[in-house]
Amino acid sequence: MIELNLLIGPISLGHQQVVDWLLLKGVAPNPKDRHGNTPKDEAERYGHAKIVKILQEAEDDAAERRKKAAKKGAKKKTNEGKEKEAESDYSDGEEDSHLSSETNGESDFISNK
């Protein structure tokens, strides 16, 4: 709700540069107030079509970033699953038995000194 309060003043006065600046600084473009209204709703109510467009573009950009983040998160989970498979493949016993025979050979060599 704080974000809406930051945007409502410039929206009501039609200060699109201030709205742009606040959005660039990370103010959320679409929080709802206690009545369910968003900053875009308020801009429409005050008749500021350019600000409505700015807010719509900011909402679209935020939605696109969320989609990219979700894809990146899904890709990361897939890669983590592949790493776990690789770890389990490595510890399937074949490599361990090879390492143990080398270790036994080394310890025999050390004990013979």
Steps between C-alpha positions, in 0.01 A plus 500: 500500500793738552584481127150613410538797732829593330338493158161652578624859542685522169219309327229732628701804387597347165876503562604223267875568545467442874301181437775385258769577757319316781453194277869508403587505871304179550160612621251226413269607218190310606437472874139516607362731765236400753231551236676281244612792283841509334704806398384438142137516618574835664670634187194402298275668755702825473505477118879467455525272197880530469545391861260211444722392209818535711349291779376235257849472347650472849251224588585316175875533572452368853300203368772424244770512772294258713470260206875514435574445868264202509669348193843561651388337826362199313822471300707519818293221658549288188877556510510415872316175423757416232785567744341268755464230232865542409599468866294185539650359178847561638423325826340192343780276625707463186716804562516426871635150443764640265602758758506243778736273310737794443474595866570142607803493275631824648445390857679171426786697356516724808478206740789319323742784573 
